[in-house]
């Protein structure tokens, strides 16, 4: 459910992806080769199912976002990393902030930062340009940072 939630807009959509993924696992269980871990094989099916879901509804998600972050240019110019301040942020806080991203940003962020795809691979998976992948990832990362800074009063 955690994997599905990272790609879904809400809990209902995550449950739909979860159900579809389990159906694929059961339908393809005979194809599993014992060479790798079953957990990795199942996880890959869940991620691929979430990506398929995204592709199916891509036109509704608008992969190239129009919205700009408030004062985005000045934000990027003034951004400084302060590890001691950010060290109090937990992974759960980041996941909560990611839930607030648009589906386009969330999908690119998940594929690149969490699933470790390259921007070229993300572009091929989502049928976008590598530049769009890089742009959406940078904007997603900035939005997550803004959300966390507001939550923890770091701005």
N, C-alpha and C positions, 0 to 999 in steps of 0.2 A: 504494500500500500504506500510505503514511503516513496518508492521509485515513481509510482503512478502519480502521486500527489505533486511531485516536483514538476511534472509536465502538464498537470490539469489546472483548469481555472477555478474549480471548486471541488468539494468532496464528492458530489454526485458524478461529476465527470471522471474523477479518479477511480471511483467504484466501477464505472463502465469500462474504463481501460483495464482495470484489474480483472474483471470478469472475462473480457476478451482475451487477455494474456493467459489466464488460467486455461481457457478453452484451447488456445494454441499449444500450451504445454501438454495437456492431456492428449490432444490430437496428434502431437508429434513425438510423444514419449518414446516410441519405438525407434525414432531416428537418433536418439541420444547415444553418443559414443562415449564409452567409459574412459576415454583418454584425458578428459578434463573434469573439473568439479561440476557436479550437477547444479550447485548454487550459481556458478558463473553462467552456465547454460541457461538456466531459468531467468536469471537477471537480464541476460542479453535479449531473451524473448520479451520480457517486460519493457525494456527500453525500446526495442524495435516496435512493439505494439503501440507504445506512447507516441513514437515518431510517426507511425502510420496514421494514428488518430489525428495528429497535428496536420499532416499532409492532407488528410481528407477534408479538414475544416480550415485549411490555410487561408482561403479567401476571406473568411470571417475574421481571421486574426490579424491581417494586414502586416506582413513580415517587415516592411520598411516603415518604421514608426515616423509619424510626422511631429509628434510633440517634442518639445525641448524642455530640458530641465531648467528651472528658474535660474537665471544668471549662470547658465552652463559654462560659457566661455571663461568667466571670471573664476568659477568654481574649479575648473581644470587648471587654470593658471596658478591659483593660490593653494592647491592641494599639497599638503605635506603629510608624510607618514609619521605618526607618533606611536610607536609600538607600546609604550607603557600605558597610554590612554586606551588603546584599542584592545589590550590584553584582557579586559574584563568582559568583552563580548564573547558569548558562548555560541557554539555551532547552532543551537536551537534558535538563537536570535537571528542568525543569518538566514536560516531556513524560513523563519517567520517573515523576514523582510523580503525574501525571494517570492513569497506567496503574493506580494503586492505588485509584482512586475506584470506587465502585459504578457500574454501568451507568447508573442514573438520574442521578446527579450528573455523570458524565462526559458524557452526552448533552447535558444542559442547559448545562454549561460550554462544550462545543465549539460549540454553536449560538449562544450568546450572545457569548462572548469571542473565538472564533476565526472563526466564520462571520458575525459581526456582525448577527445577527437581534436584534430587540427582544424584550423579555419577552412582549409581546402575541403576536408572531409565533411564538415558541417555544411558548407556551401553545396556540396554534392547531395547530401542527405535531404536538405530542405529546398533544393533547387533555387538557390540564391547565389549571388556572387560572393567570393571570399571577402571582398571589401565590405559588403553588407553584413556578413558574419562578424567581422572585426568591429565595425561600427556599432552593431547591436550589442555585442559583448561589452564594449567600452561603456556604452550608455547604461546597460543593465548593471554593470559593476558600480558606476557612479550613482545610480538610483539606489542601489542597496546601501551604499555608503551613506548617502543623504538620509535614508530612512533610519539607519542605525545611529547616525550622529544626532538626529532629532530625538530619537528614543532615549539615548543616553546623555542628552544635553551636552554634546561635544562641540557644538557650533557656537 
